[in-house]
Amino acid sequence: MSRTRNLGLFLVLAAVWGSAFMSINAGLAYFPPVLFAAFRFDIAGVVMLAYAAYAVEDPIPRGRDEWTTVAVGATLIIAAYHVFLFIGESDPAVTSAVAAVIVSLSPVLTTVFARAFLPSERLTAVGVVGLVVGLVGAVVLAAPDPNNLAAGGTVAKLLVLLAAASFALGSVLTRAADDDLPIETMEAWSMLVGALVTHLVSFALGESVADVTWSTEAILALGYLAIVASGLGFLIYFDLLDRLGPIEINLVSYVAPAFAAVAGWLFLREAITPNTVAGFLIICVGFALVKRAALGDALRDYGLLD
């Protein structure tokens, strides 16, 4: 029963986070991109802080080390990741599926940054091959035109790749931090501080609340991202992280693009191109090479390997 429950929650999480890419694209018709991201975490931060107050004894970071961890999460995982992602998705060439597939490169990039910042992590020769294969998948997905690199959304796709790199680096640096800050507290305050940083970036870019077109669709997109994708999504994530561990949770990044593609096709009539499918499959191969040992252990735990 426990495995069935875990699998069910895993698929719900993949569906929620995959369909979030569709909600971003839908909401960008009504919001300036960076301001949209800031609004999302204004709401999500309050939701997560309420959960942290319920789940942990002290929901407020204490001391310089804990606030440094919050600052890293706020600037890289929240602000940088979502600024690059939302601006990238504002290009029509970056469909929900394309964005989700590029972001699925995050676990591979995490391994690279872990090699640099976490001495216990090692990238073997096969792992290096996996990294290269994953990057090839990203290039196949971007399909750049050598004669016009700005065409076909290449720059926008590179921004989404920067978003994935920001998230990966932030994940490693917060993991490397030497403090006892509960993850619920770190996420809540990272969201709140990250929302403030994102508002500052939005202001610097000249975005304004006057540019927002308030409609039912706009409110639904914002509410889904803030309450469902961020609030509910992270609650499920925390539960599964404790039960399954970080390796199996990483696999969410590889299931989410399927839900992103279906949601984009159903609600936004986005096409699924051969390059999207090919890039996704190549990135999956890269991930399997990088994490082959951990994946083997997970499959043996489930009785799928001898």
VEXKEZA-474750 format. One record per residue: residue number from 1; z, x, y of N, C-alpha, C in turn. Coordinates in steps of 0.02 Angstrom, whole numbers, plus 50000, padded with zeros to 5 digits. Layout:
BEGIN
{NUM,{Z,X,Y},{Z,X,Y},{Z,X,Y}}
...
END
This chain:
BEGIN
{1,{50000,50042,49939},{50000,50000,50000},{50000,50044,50063}}
{2,{50038,50100,50060},{50042,50144,50118},{49974,50173,50134}}
{3,{49936,50195,50081},{49870,50223,50093},{49822,50171,50122}}
{4,{49827,50109,50096},{49785,50055,50122},{49801,50042,50195}}
{5,{49866,50042,50211},{49886,50032,50281},{49860,50088,50325}}
{6,{49868,50150,50301},{49845,50207,50341},{49770,50204,50352}}
{7,{49732,50187,50300},{49659,50182,50307},{49641,50126,50355}}
{8,{49676,50069,50351},{49662,50014,50396},{49674,50034,50469}}
{9,{49731,50066,50482},{49746,50088,50550},{49697,50141,50574}}
{10,{49677,50186,50529},{49629,50238,50546},{49563,50206,50569}}
{11,{49539,50156,50533},{49477,50123,50551},{49484,50083,50616}}
{12,{49543,50053,50626},{49555,50018,50690},{49553,50067,50747}}
{13,{49584,50125,50739},{49585,50176,50791},{49514,50200,50806}}
{14,{49475,50213,50753},{49406,50235,50763},{49365,50182,50799}}
{15,{49376,50119,50782},{49340,50064,50814},{49359,50058,50888}}
{16,{49425,50062,50901},{49450,50056,50970},{49424,50113,51013}}
{17,{49431,50175,50989},{49409,50232,51028},{49333,50238,51031}}
{18,{49299,50217,50978},{49225,50218,50980},{49197,50168,51029}}
{19,{49224,50107,51027},{49200,50054,51073},{49220,50069,51145}}
{20,{49268,50114,51156},{49287,50132,51225},{49228,50163,51262}}
{21,{49185,50200,51227},{49127,50229,51260},{49080,50174,51286}}
{22,{49074,50119,51249},{49034,50063,51271},{49067,50031,51333}}
{23,{49133,50025,51332},{49168,49995,51389},{49160,50037,51452}}
{24,{49160,50103,51443},{49148,50146,51501},{49080,50132,51531}}
{25,{49028,50132,51488},{48961,50119,51513},{48955,50050,51545}}
{26,{48989,50001,51516},{48987,49934,51544},{49021,49932,51613}}
{27,{49078,49964,51618},{49115,49963,51681},{49084,50003,51737}}
{28,{49043,50054,51719},{49012,50096,51770},{48961,50057,51812}}
{29,{48943,49997,51790},{48899,49955,51831},{48937,49926,51890}}
{30,{49003,49930,51889},{49044,49897,51940},{49090,49945,51978}}
{31,{49103,50004,51949},{49150,50051,51979},{49116,50118,51992}}
{32,{49134,50153,52047},{49117,50224,52052},{49149,50261,51993}}
{33,{49116,50309,51963},{49140,50337,51899},{49210,50367,51900}}
{34,{49225,50410,51948},{49290,50443,51948},{49345,50395,51967}}
{35,{49332,50350,52012},{49382,50300,52031},{49396,50254,51971}}
{36,{49345,50239,51932},{49353,50198,51872},{49402,50233,51824}}
{37,{49393,50298,51814},{49438,50336,51770},{49510,50336,51798}}
{38,{49516,50342,51864},{49582,50343,51895},{49618,50276,51886}}
{39,{49582,50221,51896},{49612,50155,51886},{49635,50146,51814}}
{40,{49594,50172,51767},{49612,50166,51696},{49681,50196,51683}}
{41,{49694,50255,51711},{49757,50288,51695},{49814,50268,51742}}
{42,{49799,50235,51797},{49852,50203,51835},{49887,50152,51789}}
{43,{49847,50113,51755},{49874,50060,51712},{49901,50090,51647}}
{44,{49861,50132,51615},{49881,50160,51550},{49944,50202,51556}}
{45,{49952,50238,51612},{50012,50279,51622},{50075,50237,51624}}
{46,{50071,50180,51657},{50129,50135,51660},{50145,50108,51591}}
{47,{50092,50089,51553},{50102,50063,51485},{50134,50116,51441}}
{48,{50109,50178,51444},{50135,50231,51402},{50206,50251,51422}}
{49,{50221,50248,51487},{50289,50265,51509},{50338,50213,51483}}
{50,{50318,50150,51482},{50360,50097,51455},{50372,50110,51381}}
{51,{50320,50131,51345},{50328,50146,51274},{50373,50206,51264}}
{52,{50365,50258,51305},{50407,50317,51300},{50480,50300,51312}}
{53,{50492,50256,51361},{50561,50236,51375},{50592,50200,51315}}
{54,{50550,50165,51277},{50574,50130,51218},{50583,50177,51158}}
{55,{50536,50226,51151},{50533,50266,51090},{50576,50328,51090}}
{56,{50590,50357,51148},{50628,50420,51150},{50691,50412,51192}}
{57,{50738,50457,51180},{50802,50452,51216},{50795,50467,51290}}
{58,{50755,50519,51306},{50747,50538,51377},{50673,50541,51392}}
{59,{50645,50491,51426},{50573,50488,51438},{50550,50528,51499}}
{60,{50595,50569,51527},{50577,50608,51586},{50577,50682,51569}}
{61,{50522,50719,51584},{50521,50791,51571},{50576,50827,51609}}
{62,{50604,50879,51578},{50657,50917,51610},{50639,50991,51611}}
{63,{50647,51023,51667},{50637,51095,51671},{50565,51114,51683}}
{64,{50555,51177,51702},{50489,51202,51720},{50441,51201,51661}}
{65,{50464,51220,51601},{50420,51223,51543},{50391,51155,51525}}
{66,{50433,51104,51526},{50409,51037,51508},{50361,51011,51561}}
{67,{50376,51023,51624},{50330,50999,51677},{50265,51039,51677}}
{68,{50267,51102,51655},{50206,51141,51647},{50161,51110,51594}}
{69,{50192,51090,51538},{50154,51056,51485},{50122,50992,51511}}
{70,{50160,50954,51550},{50133,50892,51580},{50074,50909,51626}}
{71,{50081,50962,51666},{50028,50981,51712},{49964,51000,51675}}
{72,{49971,51036,51619},{49912,51054,51580},{49879,50991,51552}}
{73,{49919,50946,51524},{49890,50884,51497},{49858,50842,51552}}
{74,{49890,50840,51610},{49864,50799,51665},{49797,50826,51691}}
{75,{49792,50892,51699},{49731,50921,51728},{49674,50925,51679}}
{76,{49688,50943,51616},{49634,50955,51567},{49620,50894,51524}}
{77,{49672,50866,51492},{49661,50810,51445},{49645,50745,51481}}
{78,{49678,50733,51537},{49667,50671,51574},{49614,50679,51629}}
{79,{49628,50720,51679},{49584,50723,51738},{49516,50754,51722}}
{80,{49515,50817,51701},{49451,50851,51690},{49409,50815,51637}}
{81,{49441,50798,51581},{49403,50765,51527},{49371,50701,51552}}
{82,{49409,50659,51586},{49381,50593,51605},{49336,50597,51666}}
{83,{49348,50644,51711},{49301,50652,51767},{49232,50672,51741}}
{84,{49230,50723,51698},{49166,50744,51670},{49134,50689,51627}}
{85,{49175,50655,51587},{49149,50604,51542},{49121,50545,51580}}
{86,{49158,50520,51629},{49136,50461,51665},{49074,50476,51708}}
{87,{49072,50535,51739},{49012,50553,51778},{48953,50561,51730}}
{88,{48964,50593,51673},{48910,50602,51625},{48883,50535,51600}}
{89,{48928,50489,51585},{48906,50424,51560},{48873,50381,51613}}
{90,{48879,50400,51676},{48846,50361,51728},{48770,50372,51727}}
{91,{48746,50422,51690},{48675,50433,51681},{48650,50387,51624}}
{92,{48598,50347,51636},{48574,50301,51584},{48554,50335,51519}}
{93,{48537,50400,51522},{48518,50436,51462},{48577,50448,51415}}
{94,{48638,50443,51442},{48697,50455,51401},{48724,50388,51377}}
{95,{48699,50366,51320},{48722,50303,51291},{48792,50311,51262}}
{96,{48820,50256,51241},{48886,50257,51210},{48887,50303,51149}}
{97,{48835,50298,51107},{48832,50339,51047},{48824,50413,51064}}
{98,{48782,50428,51112},{48771,50498,51132},{48837,50529,51157}}
{99,{48872,50494,51200},{48936,50519,51226},{48986,50530,51170}}
{100,{48991,50482,51124},{49039,50488,51069},{49022,50546,51024}}
{101,{48958,50557,51011},{48938,50612,50967},{48954,50679,50999}}
{102,{48940,50686,51063},{48955,50750,51097},{49030,50762,51097}}
{103,{49069,50710,51110},{49142,50718,51111},{49168,50735,51041}}
{104,{49131,50715,50989},{49152,50730,50920},{49150,50805,50906}}
{105,{49123,50844,50953},{49124,50917,50946},{49194,50945,50964}}
{106,{49237,50904,50991},{49304,50927,51013},{49343,50964,50959}}
{107,{49346,50938,50897},{49385,50975,50847},{49359,51045,50833}}
{108,{49293,51054,50836},{49264,51121,50825},{49283,51166,50884}}
{109,{49278,51140,50945},{49296,51179,51004},{49371,51194,51004}}
{110,{49411,51147,50979},{49483,51159,50974},{49498,51221,50932}}
{111,{49460,51228,50877},{49470,51286,50834},{49456,51351,50871}}
{112,{49404,51351,50913},{49387,51411,50952},{49443,51429,51000}}
{113,{49467,51380,51038},{49520,51392,51086},{49585,51411,51050}}
{114,{49598,51381,50992},{49658,51398,50954},{49656,51471,50933}}
{115,{49598,51495,50916},{49591,51566,50896},{49612,51612,50953}}
{116,{49599,51590,51015},{49614,51632,51073},{49687,51625,51094}}
{117,{49716,51565,51087},{49782,51554,51116},{49838,51545,51065}}
{118,{49821,51534,51002},{49871,51526,50950},{49862,51581,50898}}
{119,{49903,51633,50899},{49895,51690,50855},{49894,51672,50781}}
{120,{49927,51618,50762},{49929,51599,50691},{49863,51571,50667}}
{121,{49820,51550,50713},{49755,51522,50695},{49705,51577,50683}}
{122,{49663,51569,50632},{49611,51618,50617},{49545,51583,50606}}
{123,{49492,51611,50633},{49425,51585,50623},{49388,51632,50577}}
{124,{49374,51611,50516},{49341,51653,50467},{49266,51658,50482}}
{125,{49232,51700,50442},{49159,51706,50451},{49125,51639,50440}}
{126,{49147,51602,50390},{49118,51536,50378},{49134,51489,50436}}
{127,{49194,51497,50464},{49213,51457,50522},{49169,51470,50582}}
{128,{49150,51534,50591},{49104,51551,50646},{49036,51517,50635}}
{129,{49013,51518,50572},{48950,51484,50556},{48956,51410,50572}}
{130,{49014,51380,50554},{49024,51309,50569},{49022,51295,50643}}
{131,{49052,51339,50682},{49051,51331,50755},{48979,51332,50781}}
{132,{48940,51380,50757},{48871,51386,50780},{48831,51324,50759}}
{133,{48842,51300,50698},{48808,51240,50674},{48826,51180,50719}}
{134,{48890,51174,50736},{48910,51119,50780},{48877,51122,50848}}
{135,{48872,51181,50876},{48839,51189,50941},{48765,51174,50936}}
{136,{48734,51192,50880},{48664,51175,50869},{48656,51099,50869}}
{137,{48703,51065,50838},{48701,50991,50838},{48703,50963,50908}}
{138,{48744,50993,50951},{48748,50971,51021},{48682,50982,51057}}
{139,{48649,51039,51043},{48585,51053,51075},{48532,51003,51051}}
{140,{48531,50989,50985},{48484,50940,50958},{48494,50873,50992}}
{141,{48557,50854,51001},{48573,50790,51033},{48550,50789,51105}}
{142,{48561,50844,51142},{48542,50846,51213},{48466,50847,51221}}
{143,{48430,50878,51173},{48357,50881,51174},{48331,50903,51243}}
{144,{48352,50963,51267},{48330,50984,51334},{48256,51000,51337}}
{145,{48225,50984,51393},{48156,51002,51407},{48156,51069,51444}}
{146,{48131,51123,51413},{48133,51189,51445},{48099,51190,51513}}
{147,{48050,51146,51523},{48013,51146,51586},{48049,51106,51641}}
{148,{48098,51066,51620},{48134,51025,51669},{48202,51008,51640}}
{149,{48250,51054,51651},{48315,51046,51619},{48355,50987,51648}}
{150,{48335,50961,51705},{48370,50904,51734},{48345,50838,51705}}
{151,{48290,50841,51667},{48260,50780,51640},{48297,50758,51577}}
{152,{48289,50694,51560},{48317,50668,51498},{48393,50669,51494}}
{153,{48426,50673,51551},{48498,50671,51551},{48531,50735,51527}}
{154,{48494,50791,51527},{48522,50854,51501},{48585,50874,51539}}
{155,{48583,50872,51605},{48641,50891,51645},{48700,50845,51631}}
{156,{48686,50780,51626},{48739,50732,51611},{48771,50746,51543}}
{157,{48729,50763,51493},{48755,50778,51426},{48796,50841,51427}}
{158,{48777,50889,51468},{48816,50950,51475},{48884,50935,51507}}
{159,{48886,50887,51552},{48950,50866,51582},{48996,50836,51528}}
{160,{48967,50797,51483},{49007,50768,51429},{49031,50824,51383}}
{161,{48989,50874,51372},{49010,50932,51332},{49068,50969,51366}}
{162,{49065,50975,51433},{49121,51004,51470},{49184,50961,51462}}
{163,{49175,50896,51460},{49231,50851,51448},{49264,50866,51381}}
{164,{49222,50874,51329},{49248,50889,51262},{49285,50956,51262}}
{165,{49257,51005,51297},{49289,51071,51301},{49355,51067,51338}}
{166,{49358,51028,51392},{49421,51020,51429},{49475,50989,51385}}
{167,{49456,50938,51347},{49504,50905,51303},{49528,50953,51249}}
{168,{49482,50992,51220},{49500,51039,51168},{49547,51093,51194}}
{169,{49531,51121,51252},{49574,51173,51281},{49643,51145,51299}}
{170,{49644,51085,51327},{49708,51055,51344},{49750,51042,51282}}
{171,{49719,51020,51228},{49755,51007,51166},{49787,51071,51139}}
{172,{49750,51125,51142},{49776,51189,51116},{49832,51215,51160}}
{173,{49823,51212,51226},{49875,51239,51271},{49939,51198,51267}}
{174,{49934,51132,51259},{49994,51092,51253},{50028,51105,51186}}
{175,{49987,51118,51133},{50016,51133,51068},{50050,51201,51069}}
{176,{50023,51247,51109},{50051,51315,51112},{50114,51318,51155}}
{177,{50127,51266,51193},{50186,51266,51238},{50250,51270,51197}}
{178,{50295,51310,51222},{50359,51321,51187},{50413,51276,51218}}
{179,{50409,51212,51203},{50459,51165,51227},{50468,51109,51177}}
{180,{50518,51067,51187},{50533,51012,51141},{50514,50945,51171}}
{181,{50466,50944,51216},{50446,50883,51249},{50415,50834,51199}}
{182,{50443,50774,51191},{50413,50725,51145},{50342,50708,51166}}
{183,{50298,50697,51117},{50228,50686,51133},{50219,50622,51173}}
{184,{50262,50572,51160},{50257,50509,51199},{50270,50521,51273}}
{185,{50321,50562,51287},{50337,50578,51356},{50282,50619,51388}}
{186,{50256,50668,51351},{50203,50710,51377},{50141,50668,51394}}
{187,{50122,50623,51349},{50063,50581,51361},{50073,50535,51421}}
{188,{50132,50504,51426},{50145,50457,51481},{50141,50492,51549}}
{189,{50176,50548,51555},{50176,50582,51620},{50110,50618,51633}}
{190,{50076,50640,51581},{50010,50669,51590},{49962,50617,51618}}
{191,{49967,50556,51592},{49924,50502,51617},{49939,50487,51690}}
{192,{50003,50482,51708},{50021,50465,51776},{50001,50520,51826}}
{193,{50018,50583,51808},{49999,50638,51852},{49923,50647,51852}}
{194,{49892,50639,51793},{49819,50644,51788},{49784,50591,51829}}
{195,{49812,50531,51831},{49783,50478,51873},{49784,50499,51946}}
{196,{49840,50529,51968},{49844,50552,52038},{49791,50606,52052}}
{197,{49784,50654,52007},{49734,50706,52016},{49664,50676,52018}}
{198,{49651,50628,51975},{49586,50596,51972},{49572,50557,52036}}
{199,{49623,50525,52064},{49614,50491,52128},{49595,50541,52183}}
{200,{49626,50599,52182},{49610,50651,52232},{49538,50674,52225}}
{201,{49515,50683,52162},{49445,50702,52151},{49398,50647,52175}}
{202,{49416,50585,52160},{49376,50529,52183},{49370,50527,52259}}
{203,{49425,50538,52293},{49425,50539,52366},{49381,50596,52392}}
{204,{49387,50655,52360},{49347,50713,52381},{49272,50700,52372}}
{205,{49255,50660,52322},{49184,50643,52309},{49159,50587,52354}}
{206,{49203,50560,52396},{49182,50508,52442},{49181,50438,52412}}
{207,{49211,50429,52353},{49214,50363,52323},{49265,50320,52360}}
{208,{49255,50255,52357},{49298,50209,52393},{49308,50145,52353}}
{209,{49367,50114,52362},{49380,50050,52331},{49329,49998,52355}}
{210,{49303,50007,52416},{49253,49961,52442},{49189,49961,52401}}
{211,{49179,50015,52362},{49119,50019,52321},{49126,49982,52255}}
{212,{49186,49957,52240},{49197,49921,52177},{49171,49850,52183}}
{213,{49136,49828,52132},{49114,49758,52127},{49159,49723,52077}}
{214,{49207,49684,52102},{49254,49651,52058},{49221,49590,52026}}
{215,{49224,49588,51960},{49195,49532,51922},{49234,49526,51858}}
{216,{49220,49473,51820},{49253,49464,51755},{49237,49522,51709}}
{217,{49174,49544,51709},{49154,49599,51666},{49190,49664,51686}}
{218,{49197,49676,51751},{49231,49736,51774},{49304,49737,51752}}
{219,{49338,49680,51760},{49409,49675,51742},{49417,49683,51666}}
{220,{49371,49653,51627},{49375,49659,51555},{49366,49731,51532}}
{221,{49317,49766,51562},{49305,49836,51544},{49365,49879,51561}}
{222,{49393,49870,51621},{49452,49909,51642},{49512,49893,51598}}
{223,{49523,49829,51585},{49579,49809,51544},{49574,49835,51473}}
{224,{49514,49833,51445},{49505,49858,51377},{49520,49932,51373}}
{225,{49495,49971,51422},{49506,50043,51421},{49580,50060,51431}}
{226,{49613,50025,51477},{49682,50041,51494},{49731,50016,51442}}
{227,{49723,49954,51420},{49773,49923,51375},{49756,49937,51302}}
{228,{49694,49925,51283},{49676,49931,51211},{49662,50003,51192}}
{229,{49612,50034,51226},{49592,50102,51206},{49648,50153,51220}}
{230,{49683,50147,51276},{49735,50196,51292},{49803,50175,51265}}
{231,{49826,50114,51282},{49892,50091,51260},{49896,50083,51185}}
{232,{49859,50035,51158},{49860,50022,51086},{49834,50082,51047}}
{233,{49780,50113,51072},{49751,50170,51036},{49800,50226,51026}}
{234,{49838,50244,51077},{49885,50299,51070},{49946,50280,51029}}
{235,{49965,50216,51029},{50020,50194,50986},{50000,50204,50912}}
{236,{49938,50184,50895},{49914,50194,50827},{49908,50268,50812}}
{237,{49884,50306,50861},{49875,50379,50852},{49942,50412,50835}}
{238,{49994,50396,50873},{50059,50427,50861},{50085,50409,50791}}
{239,{50075,50347,50771},{50098,50326,50704},{50061,50365,50650}}
{240,{49995,50371,50656},{49956,50406,50605},{49966,50481,50607}}
{241,{49978,50508,50667},{49991,50580,50672},{50052,50598,50630}}
{242,{50102,50556,50632},{50163,50570,50594},{50151,50562,50519}}
{243,{50107,50515,50500},{50096,50500,50429},{50043,50546,50398}}
{244,{49990,50561,50435},{49933,50596,50406},{49928,50669,50426}}
{245,{49953,50685,50485},{49946,50753,50510},{49883,50762,50552}}
{246,{49878,50818,50588},{49824,50827,50637},{49755,50834,50606}}
{247,{49748,50860,50545},{49682,50871,50515},{49648,50804,50503}}
{248,{49682,50758,50469},{49651,50694,50455},{49640,50654,50519}}
{249,{49685,50660,50568},{49675,50625,50631},{49612,50649,50666}}
{250,{49597,50714,50660},{49535,50741,50689},{49474,50705,50666}}
{251,{49476,50678,50605},{49417,50644,50577},{49399,50581,50616}}
{252,{49445,50555,50656},{49430,50497,50698},{49370,50512,50742}}
{253,{49365,50574,50766},{49309,50594,50810},{49242,50588,50775}}
{254,{49242,50589,50708},{49180,50586,50671},{49163,50516,50647}}
{255,{49211,50471,50649},{49198,50401,50632},{49184,50360,50695}}
{256,{49215,50379,50751},{49207,50341,50813},{49135,50333,50836}}
{257,{49091,50385,50829},{49022,50375,50852},{48985,50317,50819}}
{258,{49002,50302,50756},{48970,50246,50723},{48988,50180,50758}}
{259,{49052,50173,50775},{49074,50113,50811},{49046,50112,50882}}
{260,{49041,50171,50913},{49013,50174,50981},{48940,50152,50980}}
{261,{48902,50175,50930},{48831,50157,50925},{48823,50082,50915}}
{262,{48863,50053,50869},{48858,49981,50855},{48879,49941,50916}}
{263,{48934,49960,50949},{48957,49923,51008},{48906,49928,51065}}
{264,{48878,49987,51075},{48827,49995,51128},{48766,49954,51114}}
{265,{48746,49951,51051},{48687,49911,51032},{48701,49836,51039}}
{266,{48760,49814,51018},{48776,49743,51021},{48784,49717,51092}}
{267,{48821,49755,51133},{48841,49729,51199},{48796,49753,51256}}
{268,{48767,49812,51249},{48727,49841,51303},{48654,49852,51284}}
{269,{48636,49834,51223},{48568,49842,51198},{48544,49915,51203}}
{270,{48590,49962,51189},{48572,50032,51190},{48537,50052,51125}}
{271,{48483,50090,51132},{48446,50112,51073},{48481,50172,51040}}
{272,{48474,50177,50974},{48499,50234,50937},{48440,50278,50918}}
{273,{48436,50338,50946},{48377,50381,50936},{48387,50427,50876}}
{274,{48332,50452,50848},{48337,50501,50793},{48377,50563,50813}}
{275,{48370,50585,50876},{48408,50644,50898},{48483,50632,50895}}
{276,{48504,50571,50911},{48575,50554,50908},{48601,50559,50837}}
{277,{48564,50530,50790},{48584,50532,50720},{48584,50604,50694}}
{278,{48530,50642,50709},{48525,50710,50685},{48580,50754,50714}}
{279,{48593,50748,50779},{48645,50787,50810},{48713,50772,50780}}
{280,{48727,50708,50767},{48790,50688,50737},{48799,50719,50668}}
{281,{48747,50716,50626},{48752,50743,50558},{48762,50819,50559}}
{282,{48727,50853,50604},{48735,50926,50609},{48805,50945,50631}}
{283,{48832,50908,50680},{48900,50921,50703},{48950,50910,50646}}
{284,{48939,50858,50606},{48982,50845,50549},{48982,50903,50500}}
{285,{48923,50932,50488},{48918,50990,50444},{48958,51048,50473}}
{286,{48952,51059,50538},{48989,51112,50571},{49064,51103,50563}}
{287,{49087,51041,50573},{49159,51027,50565},{49182,51040,50493}}
{288,{49141,51019,50444},{49159,51028,50374},{49165,51102,50357}}
{289,{49123,51144,50387},{49127,51216,50375},{49190,51246,50407}}
{290,{49205,51224,50468},{49263,51251,50503},{49328,51230,50469}}
{291,{49331,51168,50446},{49393,51141,50418},{49388,51128,50343}}
{292,{49347,51168,50308},{49334,51155,50237},{49398,51156,50195}}
{293,{49442,51205,50208},{49503,51211,50168},{49549,51151,50179}}
{294,{49559,51132,50242},{49603,51076,50258},{49574,51011,50231}}
{295,{49508,51003,50236},{49476,50943,50209},{49484,50941,50133}}
{296,{49477,50998,50101},{49487,51001,50028},{49557,50980,50009}}
{297,{49607,51004,50046},{49677,50985,50032},{49687,50910,50041}}
{298,{49657,50883,50094},{49664,50811,50107},{49632,50770,50051}}
{299,{49572,50790,50029},{49539,50754,49975},{49578,50759,49909}}
{300,{49609,50816,49896},{49650,50823,49836},{49712,50779,49840}}
{301,{49740,50773,49900},{49799,50730,49908},{49782,50657,49892}}
{302,{49720,50637,49906},{49699,50568,49892},{49667,50561,49823}}
{303,{49669,50615,49783},{49644,50611,49716},{49568,50609,49712}}
{304,{49533,50631,49766},{49461,50630,49766},{49430,50696,49745}}
{305,{49474,50747,49738},{49452,50813,49713},{49503,50837,49662}}
{306,{49480,50874,49613},{49525,50904,49564},{49557,50967,49592}}
END
